[in-house]
Amino acid sequence: MKAPVASRFPGLFVTATDTDAGKTFVAAMILRTLVAEGIGVGVSKPVASGVIAGAPSDAQTLWEAAGRPRTLSAVCPQAFALPLAPHHAARAEGRTIDETLLREGVLAWTATSECLIVEGAGGLFSPLTDRLLNADLAADLGVPLIVVDSGRLGCVGRVLATCFAAEARGLGVAAVVLSQIDPGGPIDEDAPTSPGRIARDGAEEIARRLPRIAVAVLPHAATVTAPPLDWFRLARG
């Protein structure tokens, strides 16, 4: 059994309660913050689906946020066109996912960086291959999790379910981020039903129920969470 990354290298695995929860926005924000602090970052999206040639991709967003280290293909060495679970998208192209490359593509970054940010595909318990879930890859890497949710109604239940399941799987959650991926309407942000208020109230409820885990909100188009978090410290465990 190979040693996990966390035993010798700082890193974070950015995952989510579900697909389209705002993982890439959060991962890119973390990368920009670390780069601004002068920390050499590695960045990996081990596999992705819904990737159209010539169109912007999550991997490209992450690569640019990290300052374009190495190459885009090093960030995401396995990409497929259909917006399906990665193994189904691969099968539609007559391909299979290389499970060894899932791990080794991530580990290659440890030779050229001080801190590694990995973004999973879909939710924490979404499948990557016929055999592996995101949770399995996260466990193999051994780095702390950042759990992302969109911060809309129901975020408390989704986050608690994911964090409790992660704990049962033996995974450590370093932080929860409610990422407001939509700008919302021109309504009173103090109104109980406003997007901002729902996210703030949700964060407070999650923090009360998960007192050992950092909880923050990333407002739409913001460059820092509220409250700000020390990502490098979290990556070091």
GISULKA-V261427 format. One record per backbone hydrogen bond with DSSP energy under -1.0 kcal/mol. NH is the residue of the N-H (numbers start at 1). CO is the residue of the C=O. Records with the same first field share a line. If there is no record, write none. Layout:
NH=CO + CO
//
This chain:
5=141
6=141
7=4
8=5
9=5
11=235
12=116
13=144
14=118
15=146
17=148
26=22
27=23
28=24
29=25
30=26
31=27
32=28
33=29
34=30
35=31
36=32
37=33
38=35
39=34
42=115
44=117
45=75
48=78
50=82
51=80
55=52
61=57
62=58
63=59
64=60
65=61
66=62
67=64
68=63
75=71
76=72
80=48
84=82
88=85
89=85
90=86
91=87
92=88
93=90
94=91
95=90
102=98
103=99
104=100
105=101
107=103
108=104
109=106
110=107
112=109
114=40
115=40
116=10
117=42
118=12
119=44
120=14
124=16
126=123
128=132
129=132
134=126
135=124
137=133
138=134
139=135
140=136
141=137
142=138
145=172
146=13
147=175
148=15
149=177
155=152
158=154
159=155
160=156
161=157
162=158
163=159
164=160
165=161
166=162
167=163
168=164
169=165
170=167
171=166
174=145
175=145
176=214
177=147
178=216
179=149
180=218
181=179
187=185
191=188
194=191
198=194
199=195
200=196
201=197
202=198
203=199
204=200
205=201
206=202
207=203
208=204
209=205
210=206
213=210
214=174
216=176
217=226
218=178
222=219
226=217
231=229
234=230
235=231
236=232
237=234
//
